């Protein structure tokens, strides 16, 4: 009898995956994202010495996700290794390119609402800075000491299922937008060194201004349902059932 009840519960679980109502469940996935990256600094933007450029594939990240869900709502924790770049043209060198490039370990904690084969997500990201370099016409190599060891960004995203819809496996494509909420540059050294571009002339007019990393791009996720808690029959204790 218990086996029959368990079987009926599993069938019910698969149905609940389509509705995702009143059911605690977990999922995991692997994901990649790419898009345009850079940073915003008011003094740099106002300066005649540099002009911003945008590379549509300058950012790339790869990592994994663990989801804790109840019904259509959940917490998605992403851990990703990323690289990003800000392209600039140097007016004083005849519009020659220079680049600021950085590598990070990124940890996301995002509220996610998923229904009707789509999702919406919002929340914070903390980035641990592993490497910062200046390359191109004004190459200076490693400049990490002028930057903070971590920074926090606000994240918003949305997308839809491309593959699968039963909760056991899905391929999800979305858009993600990020904006730095804390300073990328170490303020104690930023004014003297002219970080983020390592040129003190940019602060001559406005004084020191903070630097906010930016990302806008696409994210693709392959996602697997792990399982969830429920009761096989009335009066029984909740148990974990693998999908």
URDA-V497856 format. One line per field, one symbol per residue. phi: phi as a letter, one per 40 degrees, with the letter a starting at -180 (. if undefined). Layout:
phi: ???
//
This chain:
phi: .ccccccccccccccccccfbfacabaaababaaicbiabbccccccccbbcbbbcbcbabaiabbbbbbgcbabbbbbbcbbaabcbbcccbggccbbbbababbbbbbcbbbafgbabbaicbbbcccabbbbgcbdbgcbdccbccaabbcbaaaaacbbgabgcaabbbabbbbacbbccccccbccccgcccgadccccccgcbcbbcbaaabbbbbbbcciababcacgcccbcbcc
//
